[in-house]
Each structure stands twice: as C-alpha cells, then as structure tokens.
C-alpha cells in the first residue's frame, strides 16, 4: 500500500534566475525553513520509527527493573496470534500475560512476561509459566517439528524417547549435546532431570498433578490447516508470535494456491484411506478393515482434487468411518477406488498389502487402485525403530502434505519431477527413506524450513489419466497476513505533514 505525497505549489518568477541551487531558487529564508523542518521531521520520526520497530516483536528476554507505577499498563505482547483456524486451542492477551486454552483437554495456561508480576485472580487449575521459556522437555515426538520450525529446538534439555524421533537434525542434536532421555526404569533419574526444565510439552491428556505438564492436541485438531496453526500455540511460550504468524500465513497461502490449481478435475478421482487391523486379544481375535472418515484426510483428498470415500455399503458406521469384519464386503466397497492410502501398521510392502486385504493374484484386476498402480503408505520417511515422519513434520507442514496427495492423485502434479516425501507407492515398490543423524545437513540452532515447494502458478493441473464419476466439494481456509505497510505509511504521512507545516 502506497502513500499519497502532497505537492507544493510554487510561484515561479517570470524571469528564472541563473542559479539552480535550492538556496537561490527559494531564497535564503525558505532555505533556512527547509532545513529546520527537515531536522524537526527526523527528530520527531526517530522515536516513532524506533517505537514501531520495538512493538513489532515481543520480548525475547526478561523485563528488567519493572516499575508497577509506570509499567502496569504496558502491553508486553504487541504482536499477537489469533488461532482462527485451530479448533482446540484459543488465546487471549492481557497486558503482561496471555491465557492459552487447550479446549480438547480442558487445560488453561497463564503465560506471563518474566520480570513482571505473576497474574492473580486466575481460575483454579490454571498452570502458570514465565515466558519466554528456555529449558523444555519433549515428551512426545509430535512436538519436535513445531519447535524446529520456530527455531527453538535448542531449548530442549530432555526427551521422553529419542528412538522414534524422525528428524535427523534433532537426532544429531540429542546425540551431540548429550540431551538426556527419560528412563522408563529409573524414575528417580527421570524426575531429577525434569526438575531442571520449565515446561514438559506433549502430554495427550491433562495432568492436574504436574504443574509443568502441557497437553498438546495438534494431532486431534480435525482440519488440515488446524493442525498447522498449532505453531502459534507453541510460539506463545517463546514470545515468537510474529514468526508463527509469518509461518502459518505462508503455509495457508501456499496450500490455497495448490488447492485452487487442483480444483478443476472433472470427474474427480476417488480416494480412500483404509486400514487393516489384525486379530488380537484387543479385538476378540477378529480381523477388521476400515474406511476412514477423519476430517483432515477427507480435506486432503478433496483439496488435492479428488473425491474422498468416507463410507461404504455393507459395513458398520463408527466414529472413525465404516468398519468391516467381512473382507468380501470391504473389497466390494472399495473396488472402484482410484487411489488407496493404506494405513495398516504392520506390512510395509505390496505383497503384505495384498495378504492383509485378502486380494489374490487372480483378483487384482478387479480393483482400480491396483490397475492404476496407486497404492500408497504414509511411511516414506521413517526411523529404523518404526518412527514415522508422517506423525511428526507432516502435521504442521500441511501444504507439503497436500503436495504429496496431489501427486498421488495426479503424478504429473504439482510440478514436474516432484518427489513425494511421506506417501510411498508400494505398487511401484518404492522404498522407505530411513532418517538418521547422518542425514542432517543443517543446524538445529536454526529454524527448520517447511519442505513444501513454493507453488506460484495460477494454471490448473491437467486431468489425471484415471478418474471416477464421483464429485466432491472443497473447503476454504483463511489466510493470515502480516503487514507493516500501514504503519510505514502512517509514519511517512506524519513526517511529511510536519515538514510541510514548517514551509507554510
């Protein structure tokens, strides 16, 4: 956004003077006024510019020499987040503290600027933390990519378990910095380690007995962009709201451009997310098959240009989707699926898939997803211990996941020679990429970049070579934007107004 600069009406003599320097053109008195005005404008603008710069970023250190008489009305968090996509967390700001609520676990956290008074009058059960935090424990792997993207992974001083962490650079960080891993067998040592941390990130449920425990529900938040916005949840503990706003805006914008490019398929390929559960003591030794209806999976399929299969005939409707105990009914329901994403925990190759789904060699041509060679798993990046990056970085990097799903539906998109990160085509015998510390090529002190391709084209993708007659609707998402143009324009207008006032 530009600003309008007023013009100066000048009276020009009939006979122009030979000199062209401003002092002679305007005359000595105006020349003097010009420099006086300029000096005043700079003096007035200096504090305003400094103030604007200071208020654009929240404090990254503790307040020194707090004075209640002069500082009680100071807004210590001028840069704020809104949590307008996420369903399961909300945040509100007060002068020296923020109230962060995880509505999924019904936990509330009061985050007050360190060096200022601890807030009073809080509801019972509210957990109180001074921010920014500097020593944290990661109790679940899902926390790691959020901290990495915010550039604060180096604040981790303890981990619950490092075997399943898929981030190669975090693996290297844990090894090289000798970050202690909490022991399942030595509770005394684990408790001693945890006394040294400010906060324990990652509990799936609220723990009212532990004032350091912070429950995290990003994987339960139903939508694709909902999960990405939990960057703002973690940012609140580090006063990193400005960075979180930038990251979520970039993810949202890229996601929506990709979604728009994939919106023109007609007909739309049919996509199913399915899982096989083997007989065990937990299910009365009865095998079952499920067509998932999880919101984020449906959104990914639809936003990638497909039609999401969320139910099927002959099964039993459950909260998770349609369940089958009869494999024939299940196979009959999915035989016209164009693209199938198998989420079965055990069985990582195509032969195992065929066995789990009871599909014989003679019957393979009955299923479109096999004829299309479009059978995927989510374990494209894993650890040797079985940790999957799908359960880590794929959660905040929604635009990158959408690119994977787009490519699974249409191998020519989103760009030529695109390489999927998480979705692995087992029908084409694609192999797992194992993540180790040796794979790390960056520094854990630096912010981790979103792996998504920055998609800038406005053209729609070409129709995939296989498709069904199904149609689907797409959902919209809100893009956030961080702009300082308005502030800059206001300052410029103020400076110019001061300048021209002195010329009157």
Buried (B, 14 or more C-beta within 10 A) or exposed (E): EEEEEEEEEEEEEEEEEEEEEEEEBBEEEEBEBBEEBBEBBEEBBEEBBEEBEEEEBBBEEBBEEBEEEEBEEBEBBBBBBBBBBBBBBBBEBEBBBBBBBBEBBEBBBBBBBBBBEEBEEBEEEBBBBBBBBBEBBBBBBBBBBBBBBBBBBBBBBBBBBBEBBBBBBBBBBBEEEEBBBBEEEEEEEBEEBBEEBBBBBBBBEBBEEEBBBBBBBBBBBBBBBBBBBBBBBBBBBBBBBBBBBBBBBBBBBBBBBBBBBBBEBEBBBBBBBBBBBBEEEEEEEEBBBBBBBBBBBBBBBBBBBBBBBBEBEEBEEEEEBBBBEEBEBBBBBBEBBBBBBBBBEEBBBBEBBBEBBBBEEEEEEBBBBBEBBBBBBBBBBBBEEEBBBBBBBBBBBBBBBBBBBBBBBBBBBBEEEBEBBBBBBBBEEBEBBEBEBEBBEEEBEEBBEBBBBEBEEEEBBEBBEBBBEBEBEBEEBEBBEBEEEEBBBEBBBBBBEBBBEBEE
